[in-house]
Structure formats: structure tokens, C-alpha cells
Amino acid sequence: MAPSTFILCSIAFSLLLSLVKPFEASNLEIEELSWLDGDRDEEINMVQGRHDSLRKCDFGSGKWVYDQTYPLYDATTCPYLSTRVTCQKNGRPDSEYEKWRWKPHGCNIPRFDALEFLGRMRRKRIMLVGDSIMRNQWESLVCLVESVVPTNRKTVTYVGPTMAFHALDFETSIEFCWAPLLVELKKGPGNKRILHLDLIEENAKYWRAADVLVFDSAHWWTHSDKWTSWDLLMEGKHVARDMNRMVAYQRGLRTWAKWVDLNLDPRQSRVIFRSMSPRHNRDNGWKCYKQSEPLGYASHPHVPKEMMVLKGVLKRMIFPVYLQDITTMSALRRDGHPSIYTQAGGDGVVKQHGADHGSADCSHWCLPGVPDIWNEMLNAML
């Protein structure tokens, strides 16, 4: 039997097993994930080794420092914030969470300068691609720059799954594209939601001409069965009800990586993949409730499996993609989430119904807040 035929047969058999026992890893899946075992830190610690200036500083390792000069903008004057992240407006009684900056060990992240940033990004398209937490980061970046742009020289446009803030005098756009899984999620027969692990162009056509691309994709791959985003997974002509989530994530990322390698030119485009934003929503979603300051250190540092899968895919790419690691630093900031303050009068809901009523948002971030620091880091990387 020819090797290619054998591989196809193995994949088909693996997917058939997934149809019968969707929650058990097949032999092929176990083999695909076997490279996660062992110590590969030296190989994958810095994916984009070509940029010596970035290698000198590990932005992801450091501590949170209280700074009275923060926040970097006033939420009451930035019209681009979603209601659910304007925590002060929604009744949050404390504001200290706005006043922390990140200090890497051995170096500094420059304070964000809106005019300097727009000057460097003149005549460029910056696009952030991902889920609602990437939208969170997009709103932060827009608020960081919009105050230096006259009212009649800025606008927001919407095309398909994208929204774009335009600083007209700089001919700069800061854009967000909704693509939480990166690959395509389509409706199929019987209105079934089918996740196509090997298709991406319907989403990627919006990214093609961007000068700076920032990606994120993790949370939607790991939703519980009740909230899963798909009914079926498809790769080529093979269909499965489910498979090991990390195998599916790896295959989706490989499709994204192949598209980047084949379609982007590193002389014209910068590509950054932002790591997974941590969720503090254990204990029935109340782990971030009434938290008012950062943790001093991570008592049990944990590298998510999603991060290991992502690093493995990135280090096999031809295109130089830089990994922006915000996971550990953000894990210390359980005080930075909206918690119950996702709408006006949030505190009243708890007073009326008690802390067991509903749940707190411990996934997204208050603004101003933690995503502003991600963007200061992004600015330094660019």
C-alpha cells in the first residue's frame, strides 16, 4: 500500500472512531499530541528569532507596578467602548484596577504615545482578528489613539464581519475582524453548524491587504459541550461529531499557518499572534467578584495546552510570526474583569438577588484596564 493511501485510510478510520466515540482520543489523535510531552521550552520560547531587539526583552515575565499616572485615557470621553466593559459607568465602586502597569524584568515597556504611534502607522492598516476579547483589545487601542484625532477627522466603518476606526489625516485604520475560530464555521444540511478545519478563505479575504495583523484564537475551541460552537467538524470529505479539542485546534491553526505562509510577504506585513487571555471564572463564575488588586505572583504557574499547541504550530512556519505572550501576566489580574458590572446598576442586581444570582463576567476586561497594557506591549513590538 502506498504511504499516502495508508495515511488517508488512517485519518478516515480515526474520524470514524470519532463518530462512534466522540469524547475518546483515537490513536491518531494521541500520536498527533505526543509532541506536547517533554521539555521543548528551549525550542519554542522565542518563535520569531530573527528580531534581535525583541529577543533582548521577555515582555511576558515581570510584575505589576502601581502607577498614579494611569489610566492612559478617560472612558467617559471615548465613544467607542462597549457598555459591558465600562465598569465605572456601570457602578463599580473601585478604580484602582485602572492604575497598574506591567514592568518586565530587565527592561521597560514605553508609555503609549498616540501621536508617535499614528505617525509610525501612517498609511497603514492594522487589523486585530479573533473573538470578543480581541474586540476588547480593539476598543482599547482605538481609545488610546482617538483623543489626538479631531472629531471631524475620524470615523468608523463596517464591512461584513469587520469594523474599522479611521484616522483620516494619517490615512491609518485600526480594524477588528470577527473570526473566533479563524477557520470557517458554516451552516449545513438540517441547519447543522459545521466547522471546516481546512477552509479559511471566506474569513482570510478580509485580512489579505493589512500591514499589521494581530491574531487570537483559543476560547471558542474549548467551550463546554453545552456552549460548543459547532455540531459537526469537517476536514475534506471526512465528518466527525467531535474529536479531541486540542487536535481540532491544532488542525485549525495549521490551516491558518498555511494561509499565512502562502499569502503574506514578511517584507510588507507584520504578523503577531496574541496568546490566550486567562479566564478567572471558576467557582460558578464568581472568582473575580470583589477582587480589587493584582495577585503578587502565580502560586501554581500553568501553561495552557492551547499555548503548547500554538507554539508548536508557530515554530514550524516559514513566515516569521511573533508570539505575544500575555497569558501569565494577565492571570495575575483577576481584579481587572467586569464581574457583575457589565451593565448599569450591576451592584443592584447583587443587592436584590444575592451573590448566587446569575454569574459574573470573569473573561472580558474592564476598560481602561489590562488590554491597554497589551497594546503598550504591542506598540513596543512594532
N, C-alpha and C positions, 0 to 999 in steps of 0.2 A: 504494500500500500504506500502511495506517495506521501511524503511528510505533510504537504498542505491538506490532503484529503483526511489524514489522520487528525490534524488539528481541528478541521471543520467538524468532524464526527465527534470529537471530544467536547467541543463547545455545544453542539446540538444536544449531546447527552446530558451535559451539565444543565442546560436550560430546561430540558425535560424533567430532570430531577427537581428543579426549582418549582415547576408547575405542580408537582405532586407533594413536595415538602418545602414550602416556600421559606420556612424560617430556619432550615438547616443548611450549613455551608457544604457545598459539594466539594469533591476532591480538587476540581479545577480551581474553585474559589480559594480553598486553603493554600494551594500551590501559588496562586497569584499574590496572596497576602503574606507568604512565608518570608519575603524580603524585609518585612517590618520587624522581624525578630533580630536581636543582636544590636551592637552598638555601631551606628553609622554616623554619629554626630560629626566626626571629622570630615566625612564626605559631603554632608548636606548642610552644615552650619551656615555657609555662605554660598548661595546659589550663583549669584552674579559676581564671580571673582574677578571680572575684567575691570571693575571700577575701584581702583586702589583707594580713592578718597573715602569711599563708603566703608571699606574694609577696616579703616582705622578706628571706627567707632561702632560699637554694638549698641544701636539705639534701643534695643529691646531690654537691655539689662541696666537697671538703675533704681531710683527711688522717687517717690512723690514728695515735692517740696512746697510748703505753703507760701503763697506769694500774693500780697495785698494788691499788686498792680493788675491782677487778673480779676474778672474775665476780659477778653480781648474785644468784646462788643456788647452792646446793650440789647437784650432780647426784645425790649418794648419798642425799639425803633427799627428792628429788622422785620420786614413784612413777609419773609419767605419761610418762616418757621411753621411747622405743623402744630396744631393745637396740642396734640398728645405729648410733645416734648417741651412745651413752655411751662415748666414745672412751677416757677414762681407765680405766673399768672393763674395757674390752676390751684393755688393755695398752699404750696409747700412752704412751711414756716421758716426753714433754714436756708441759707445761701452759701455756706462755707464750701460746699462741693464745687462751686464755680472758681475757687481761688487756689487750685492746686495745679502746678506744672510738673512736667516729668524731667528729671535730671539724670541722664545716662551716666554710668560710671566712666570717668576719664575724659569726658567731652561735654559740650553743651549743644542743645538744640536752639538755634537762633530764634528770637522772638519774631512772630509773624508780622511782616511789613506789607500791607496791602498794595501800596503803590509799587514797591520793589517787585512783588510777585507779578502784578499785572504787566509791569514793564518787561520782565523776562518772558512772560507768556503772550506778549503782543503777537497778534495774528495767528494764534494757536487755538486748537480745540482740545479741551481737557474733558475726558469722559470717565465717569465713575459707573461701573456696571455691577449689578448684583441685586440684593434683596432690600427689605425695608431698612435694615441697619446701614446699608450703603446709602440709601436715601437720607438717613440720619446724618451721615457724613457729608453728603452733598449740601444739605441745608446749612451745615456748619461752615463749609468752605465758602458758600455764597454770602453768608452773613459776615464772614471775615473780610470780604473784599467790597461788599456793596456800598458801604458808607463813604468810600472815597470816589464813588461814581455819581455824578449829578443825576437827579431824578429823571430828567428828560433824555438821559444818555444811557439808560439801562432798560432792559425789557426781558420778559420770559416767553419762550415759545414752546409749543407742544407738537411733536410728530410721532405718531404711533406710540410705542412704549417709552418714548424719551421726553424729557423736559430740559430746557436749556436756558441758562441765565447769560445774557449778552451784555458785555461792557463795550458799548459801541465805539467809543473813541480809541480803544485799544484793539478793536477787532478780535476780541477774545471771547470765547464761550466756555462756560463751565456746565457740563451736561450730566444728566443721570439717565441711565437706561435700565429699565426693569427686566432682569433676566436672572432670577434667583437660582436657577439650576444650570445656567449657561447654555446647555443643550436644549433641544426643542421639546416642549410639552404640548401635545395636540389632542383634540377630540377625535375619537374613532367611532366605529360602529357601536350602536347602543349607547352613544354618548359617553363611552368609556374614555378616561383620561390616559393617554399613552405617552410615556416618557421615552423618547428616542435617544438612546445613548450615543448613537453615531451620527446624529444630524444636528447642525448648528447654524447653518447659513441664514435661516429666517431671523435669527437674533443678530448674528455677526454682521449682517449687511449694514446695520446702524453704526458699527464700530469702525468700519474699514478706514475711514479718512481721518480719524482722530490722531493728534500729535502725541498726546499723553493718555494712556489707558490705565485705569486702576480697577482691578477685578476683585470680587469676593464671591465665594460660594461655599457654603457648608451647612447652614442651619436647616435648609429645606430638605437636605439629604437624610437628616437624622430625626425628623419628626416622628412621633409615636404613631402606631398603626391608626389610631383614631383621627389623626390630623395629617396623615401622609398625603402627598401632593398628586399621586398617580394611582391608577387602578392596575395598569399593566406596564411592564418595561419591554422595550423592543430594541433589538440590535440586528440590523439586516432584516432577514425574514424570520428570525427567531423571537418568540414571545414568551415572557415569564410573568407570573403573578407577582413574584418578588424574588429577591436574591440578597445575599449578604450586602448590607448597605455600604460598607467600605469598598467592596468590589464594584458596585454600581457607581459609587463616587469616583473611584479610580478610572473607570472606563469613560465616564463623562468628562473628566479632566483631560484624559488622553485625547479625546476628540477636540477639546478646546486647544490643547497644546499643539496638535497637528495643524489646526487652522492658523494659529499664530505663526508657527514656523513657515507655513506655505504662503501666507498672505501679507505679512508685515515686514518692513525693512528697518533694521535697527539704526540705520543712518537717518531715518525720518521719524521713527516712533519710539517712545519710551513706554515700557510695559512694567507695571508693578502689580503684584498680587498681594492683597492685604489678608493677613491671617484671620482666623476665626475670632469673632468677638465673643467673649465668655458670657454665659447666662448664669445669673445668680438666683435661679427660680426653683430651687429645691424647697422642701418643707412646704408643699402646697402653694408655691408661688409667693411666699412672704419672706424669703430670705433677705431681701433688700429693704424691707419695710422698716422705717425709723432708723436706718443707718445714716450716720452724719459725717463720717470721716473715713479715709482710706485705711486699709489694713497695712501694718508696717512691713509685713513680709508674708510670703506664701508658706503656710505651715506644711502643706503637702504639695509641692510643685508637681504639676501633672501636665504632660504633653499629650493633647488630644490625639486620638487615632487619625482624625481628619488632617491634622498638621503633618503627621508622618506620611500619609498618602500624598498630600500636596507636595511636600519636599521631594518625595521620590519621583513624582512626575516632572517637577521643575528641573531637577538636575539632569534629566535625560533629554531636555530640549536643546535645540540648536540656537534659537533666539535667546538673547540674554535677558531673562526676566528677573527682576529683583523682588525678593520676598520681604514685605514689610511686616515684621512680627510685632503685633500689638496685643497678643493673647495674654502673656504673663503680666504685663504692666496693667492691663485693663482688669485682670482678675482681682487686683487689689482694690478696685474701685466699686465695691457693691453699694457705696453711698451715692453713686452717680446716676442711678436709674430713676425713671419717673415714679416707680412704685404705684401708689394709689392716685398720684397727681397727674393723671392723663386727661382730665377734663376739669372744667371749672367746678369748684366745690367738692373736690375729691376727698378732702378730710371729712366733709359732712357725711359722706357715704359710710365711712367707718364709724363715726359717732352715732349714726342712726341704726346701723345694722351690726356693728361689731366687726372685729378683725377677721372673722371667718367668712364674711360675706364677699363673694366674688374672689378675685385674685389680683395681685399686684403685677405690674409690668416690670420685670427684672431682666429684660432682654435689651430693650432700646435704651437710649441715653438722654438725660435732660440736656437742653442747650440754653445758654452756654454750658460747656462741660467737657467730658472726656474726648468726644470726637474732634474738638478744637485742637487738642494735643496731637491726635493722629495726623491732623492736617499740618501742624507745625513740623512734624516729622516728615511728612510727605514733601513739604516745601524744601526742607533741608536735603532730602534725597534728590530733588530735581535740580 
